[in-house]
Amino acid sequence: MATGGIDLLNAFHKLETLEFCAKTIIQAKRIGEITTLTEEQIFDFDGRKTSLPEFEVTEHTDKELELRSQIVDILNRSCERFLMISTEGVVSARLDENSFLITPTALEEEVLK
């Protein structure tokens, strides 16, 4: 198996993604028949707009800081266990009756730390 990229790190990321996909397919076949997305479904997903304006708050309550820390822990554990991959998937939690925290999609997890 070989992959290429603009640099060694980019090539490694591609190889890592390929390996993850192969392992996922192998595990899925053990469960049952695999159903793949159509080209149209993939296009709809890839074409979605992900850049939303950020809501900026100058101060965070202790409760919010603790909840943010817990979300980062959940993200890290999920990625380590291959429950989430790279920049896909979100974690959310209700902060109070009127607000919640949600991680952005399509951002590297290092941004969230």
C-alpha positions, -999 to +999 in steps of 0.1 A: +000+000+000+013+034-009+000+070-004+014+103-014+009+139-003+024+174-005+046+164+025+053+135+048+027+145+073+000+149+046+009+115+032+007+100+067-027+115+073-039+100+040-025+066+049-040+068+084-074+076+069-071+047+044-062+023+072-091+034+093-115+030+064-102-005+056-106-015+093-141-001+094-151-020+063-136-053+076-155-049+109-187-039+092-186-070+070-185-091+102-218-075+113-237-078+080-242-064+045-225-030+038-246-002+023-227+027+009-238+062+002-247+073-033-227+099-052-255+123-047-256+117-009-218+122-008-221+154-028-248+168-005-226+161+025-194+175+010-211+205-004-226+217+029-216+250+043-196+246+075-183+281+082-206+297+107-199+329+125-185+323+160-202+335+191-176+352+212-180+356+250-154+374+270-161+356+302-171+320+309-187+308+341-170+281+361-198+257+351-192+264+314-154+260+318-159+226+335-184+216+307-159+226+280-132+206+297-155+175+298-163+179+261-126+180+252-121+148+273-150+131+255-136+141+221-102+128+229-115+095+243-138+091+213-110+097+188-087+073+207-113+046+205-121+053+169-157+063+177-151+096+160-126+104+133-106+135+126-128+164+119-162+147+116-187+143+144-198+167+171-203+167+208-229+189+225-241+195+260-268+217+275-254+245+296-287+259+309-323+262+299-315+286+271-281+276+258-258+247+250-222+241+239-215+223+206-182+215+189-178+227+154-174+202+126-146+202+101-120+215+125-090+196+139-094+185+175-063+205+185-083+237+179-107+227+206-082+223+234 
